[in-house]
Amino acid sequence: MIDLRIVRTDPEAVRASQQARGADPAVVDRLVSADADRRSAVSAADALRAEHKAFGRTIGKAAPADRPALLARGKEMSVAVREAEAAETAAEAELAAAHRIVPNIVAGGPAGGEQDFEVIRHVGEVPTMDFTPRDHLDLGEALGAIDTERGAKVSGARFYFLRGVGAQLQWAMLNLAVAKAVAHGFIPMIPPVLVKPESMEGTGFLGEHADEVYRLAADDLYLVGTSEVPLAAYHSDEILDLAADPQRYVAWSSCFRREAGSYGKDTRGIIRVHQFDKVEMFSYCKPEDAAAEHLRLLSFEEEMLAAVEVPYRVIDVAAGDLGTSAARKYDCEAWVPTQQAYRELTSTSNCTTFQARRLNVRYRDEDGKPQTAATLNGTLATTRWLVAILENHQLPDGSVRVPEALRPGLGGREVLEPVR
């Protein structure tokens, strides 16, 4: 949730954020009104309670003849207090509802929709191939690395098996990602992938994208689409020590997404699937340190992309393409030769205090007073990376050169040869 103090002091900034997102600024008006109504209801209830309490003290001092009338008046006041408290409860519920539908306030970056991003830089050279490149699925099938046919047979569309060198390649990549993060001081984690509703809600994933989340109704649990969710909730209702440095975690988990609304998009191969593995970075820090920490996470992502030797570009994502909880996001998109396009491999988001306010994650400032922490997340490697690795490192005969950094995880193999 956004800070209500900003809504009270500068509602125009919140409206401008909504407009940058291409979203309805009327939700800000609803929140401003609900906040004012709640404060008015609290004030009215407090006044009636105080008046009733003071009146009660006069009854014991009254003459016997006056007490019946006073008692009757006391009962009337009791009814008025109950009505005021009911109005206070209703106003608080409306404020909570209005508060939760307002996304985070955009913190820089371009306005507009999905196609309005700004390219920050290109890194690496797009490979020139004097042969017709094969796509990642053709390559993966020839290497005995990817099996989507049996994935569909066993689980349905958009499922797959990684087998043989495909499984080894993913393990090598994800292990490398974890090792690099640990070298930078991140605490490695293997989190649960089933979470309670309050954990999913707290990270902002049960809003406009709720239809993309798998829910186990019988258990009232959700399958996570990213380990950002359990990592954000890990310190819920806690006060962290952020005096010296941010608290940083890196998690390896399977992730699950329904991909609702994406039917017909990227149905071939493993670009857009229902289950994948991912290594995710997550940071808790002081709000004033969040922008610098955001750039730090981006640099870690670029270090990992350099290790797998794929050309990519970094983009500043437009406000309308941000998730509910993100104030700013940078994506790294790798070149995919068969599509002649850049496709997203990493995202890193600065969620400022939005998630931590929902989850009640705090730290103590220099005066020892609890303050809301900031949270950030970033992808360090995921199954989709195999698409870029296979296609950019392919050779004319259908074999694939293994990036040097990944060779230890494949027994030192330098080239993956087709098996069919």
ABEGO torsion letter per residue (X at the ends): XBBAAAAAABAAAAAAAAAAAGBBAAAAAAAAAAAAAAAAAAAAAAAAAAAAAAAAAAAAABBAAAAAAAAAAAAAAAAAAAAAAAAAAAAAAAAAAAAAABBBBBBEEBBEBAAABBBABBBEBBBBBABBBBBAAAAAAAAGABBAAAAAAAAEBGBBBBBEAAAAAAAAAAAAAAAAAAAAGBBBBBBBABBBAAAAAAAGAABAAAAABBBBAAAGBBBBABAAAAAAAAABGBBBBAAABBBBBBBBBBBBBAGBGABGBGABEAABBABBBBBBBBBBBBAAAAAAAAAAAAAAAAAAAAAAGBBBBBBBBBAAABBAABABBBBBBBBBAAAGBBBBABBBBBAEAAAAAAAGBBBBBAAGBBBBBBBBBBBABBAAAAAAAAAAABBAAGBBBBBAAAAAAAGGBABBBBAX
